[in-house]
Amino acid sequence: MQRTRKAMEQFDDLRLDVGTPRKPYAGLVRAVVLDWSGTAVDYGCLGPTVAFQEAFAAFDVAVDIQEVREFMGLKKIDHLRALTRHEAVTARWRQVHGRNPDESDVQAVYARTESVMLDRIADFAEPIPGLLDLIGALRARGVRIGSSTGYTRPMLEKLMTAAAGYGYRPDVAICSTDVPAGRPFPFMCYATAIALETYPLSSMVKIGDTLIDIEEGLNAGMWTIGLTMSGNELGLSRKQAESLNAQELSTRLEVIADRFRKAGAHYTARGIWEILPLIEAIDARLDRGERPR
């Protein structure tokens, strides 16, 4: 499907006289909302796991990497609250401190987490292969680039500065502390749509590497794509992922893809490098009058 400048002019078609039936949107994808770690940068979503493990270690409590990954994508303070309620983590905390962790402990660990993240986040800003090519292709088609994250604003500012050094500059970057509540609430997607002046929400695509990314996009009324290889669900660096036996990798990725599909994802892909054909597939579905469900 040939995309032209008219793609950005179709907003006029939605301006109807009061009382007239609203036409179903049958244009093209107008914007994407990319998660950051594990989707756009930080292959394997390693930065947050390192920070959480180091923060808990400062309080003499070990946290397993899979326990951290279980709640990935949440607003960071909510992520910590979920971790301290995890049965195994609670038991280890009680063994060390003689009691269950409470909100004051959450705040103390969070302060340490933020300190570690601010110190280390720039180390995880390298774009995932294929990102810059995708951004160029989307912009050539008139598609705007939004982003959302569970990071706080200070964390995101450091990450954006470092990512810009590699050439990645989304048009809009919204973080969990900019809105009333983070994922799975749709508020970051709504804020992105407003900032990009993009409507309807069915003309937007949410792309992420966690199940909660998919929930966020669905709650916002957007198309959703779950990434199976580059992010949190597989949880391996690029070198580790590519060193797996082909059959083992395929099997593991299919399990992840099945989880995404069961969560409602419209599409899955191994990584950002496989996104463009899916955008074109969504264009075709929109042209037929379909909407995300």
N, C-alpha and C positions, 0 to 999 in steps of 0.2 A: 504494500500500500504506500503510494507516494505521499510524503508529508510535505506540506508547504507552509508559507506564512499564514495561510487562512486558518491553520490549526489554532492560532492564538486569537483569531477574530471571531471564533464561533461563540464566544461569550455573549455576543449580541443576539444570538438566536434564542437565548434564554430569557431575554427581556420581553415579557408578554404584557399585554394590557390586563388590568385587573378583571378577574372573572372569566378569562379564557383558559381553557385546559392547558396544563403544563405539558410541553412536548418532552418525550423521553430523550435523554442525551444520546446522541449517535455520532459523536465526534471521535477524537483520538485521545490517547493518554496525554495529559497536560503536565503532570508532575510526578516525581517519585519521592518517597521518604525513605532514606537509607539509615539504618542503624550504623553505629560507629564500629566498636570493637567486634571483630569476627565477621563483619559484613563489608565495611569499606577499608578499614585498617586493622592491624594487629591480627594476623593470621593465627587462628587457634584460640582467639580471645584469651590471651595469656595475662595481659596487664591486670585486670581485676582480680584474678585468682591469686597472683603473687601478692597483691596488696592486702587482701583479706587474710591470707595465711600469715604474712609478716605481722599484721596488726594483732591477731589472736596470739601469736607466739610471744608478743611483748607482754602478754598476761599469762604466759606459761601454759597456754591451752593449744593443743594441736588441732587443726581443722583439715580434714581430708579434701583434696582437690575436687572430688566428685560431690562432696557436700556443698562446697562453694558453688559449683556449677548448677546445682539443682534449682537455685533461685536467681540465676543470672538473668539480667534484663530489668529487674526491679529497680526502683529508686534506691540509691545506695543505703540510706538509713533503713528503708523497709527490708532490704536484703539482709542487713545485719540483724534486724529483729527476727526475721524468719530463721536465720542461722542459729540464734540463741535459743529458739524454741525447738530446734531440731533435737530429737531425743538423744542421739549419741553425743552431740556437742554439749547439750545441757548436762549430761552425765559426766563428761570430762571436766566441765567448768566446776561442777559440784565437788568433784574429787579433789581439785586443786584449791578451790576457795571455800569449801565447806557449805555452800548454799547455791541455789539456782541463780542464774544471771537475771538481773532486773533492768529497768529502764536506765538507771544510772550507769550500769555496766555497758549497756548498748551505746550510750552517749560517749563513754570513755573509749571504747573500742572504735567507735566511729571517728573520733578525733584523731586517733592513731592511723586509721585507714586513710583519712583525707590527707594526712601529712605524708604518708608513704606514696599515695597516688600522685600528689603534687610533685614529689621528688622524682618519681619514676615514669610518669605517664608519657613523657616525650619519647621515651625509649620504645614505645609501642605504637608509633605514629606512621610507620611505613605503610603505604597503600598495598592492599592485596592485589596480586597480579590481575590485570584486566580492568581495574577501576578507572584509570585515567582514560583508557580507550572508550569505555562505556560512557563516561561523562561527556567526552567529546562528541560521540555519536548521538547521544540524547539531546545535547544542546543544539546540534546541527538540525535536529527535528523540531526544535522549539519547545522541548520539554524542560521544565524547571527542576532544579535539584534541591530538595529539602533533606533535613536530617533530624533525627531524634536520638536521645540517649538517656540512660539511667544515671549518667555522671552529673555532678553538680556544676554550676556555672564556672567556678574557678578551675575545676578539673578540665572542663570542656575548652575553656579559653587556652589553656596550655596545650591541649591536644590539637586544637585547630591551628595554633601557631606553628607547631611542629609539622603537622600534615601539610600546611601551606608550603613549607620548604620542599616538599616532594611534589608540589603542584596540585594538591587537592584542596579546592575551595568551594564548598557547597554554597548555594545562594542563600540558604537560611539554615541556622542551627539552633534547635530548641532542646533544652535539657529539662530533666524532671523537676528541678527547683524553680522553673519558670512558670509552672502551671499548678493548679490546685492539688493534683495527684498524678503520680506516674503510672506506668503500665500496670495492669491491663486497661486502665481508663484511657479513653481516646483523646484526652486533652492536648497532648503534644502534637498529635496529627491535626487536630483542629487549629491549633496555634500556627502550625506550619502552613496549612491551607490559607489562613488569614494573611500571614506574612507574605505568601507568594501570590495572593489575590487570585486563588485558583478555586473554581467551582464548575461542576458539582464534585462532591467527594468521590463519586464513581469514576471520575476521570483521573484519579490518583492511584498510585501503587505503593504499598508499604512492603519493604524488603528487609528481612532480618534473619538472624541465625538462632533465635530461641523461640520456643512455643509461645512465650508471652508477647513477643513481637507480633506473631500471627493474631493473637487475641486482640492486641491493640488495634491492628489494622482492620480487623473484622468489626470491632466495636465502633470504628470510625466510618464504616461503610465504604472502605477501600478494597481494591484488589490486593491480594497478599501473595508473596513469594517467600518460601523458606529455604535457607541455604544449608546444605547438609555437610559439606566437607571443610569449609574455611573457618567455621565458627565454633560456638560453645558446645554444640551437640556431639561432635566428634572430639573436639578438645585437644587437637594435636597441632603442633607447629607444621609449617609447610613441609619441612624436611622429613618429619616423622610420618606425616600423612602419605607423602609420595613414596616412602620407603616400604609401605605395607604391600604385601602380596596382593596382586590385582583382584583375585577372587575374594580375599578377606575384606579388602577395601569396599568392593562392590556390595558385599553382603551387609557390612556395617552401615553403609550409606543408605541402603534400601530400608533398613530398620528405622533409621532416622527419618527418611522421607515418609514412611508409613505413619510415623508419629505426627509429622506435620500435616499430612492429609487428614488424619483423624481429628486434628485440632481445627480443621477447616481451611487450610491453605489451598488456594486456587492452583498454585504451581509450586514445584520444588526445583532447585538447581544445585549443582555442586558448589558453585561460587559465583561471584559477581561477573566472572568472565562468560557465563552462560545466560546472562539476563536479556540481552537485546532481542533474540528471537521470541522470548516470552512477552516482551513489550509489544512486539508486532502481532503476536497471537491475541493479546488483549485488545489491541487496536481493532482487529477483525471482529472480535466479539462485541465491542462497543458499536461498531458499524452496523451490526445486526440488531442493535437495540437491547443487547444483554446488559445486565447490571450485576455487580458482585453480590453474592448471597452468603 
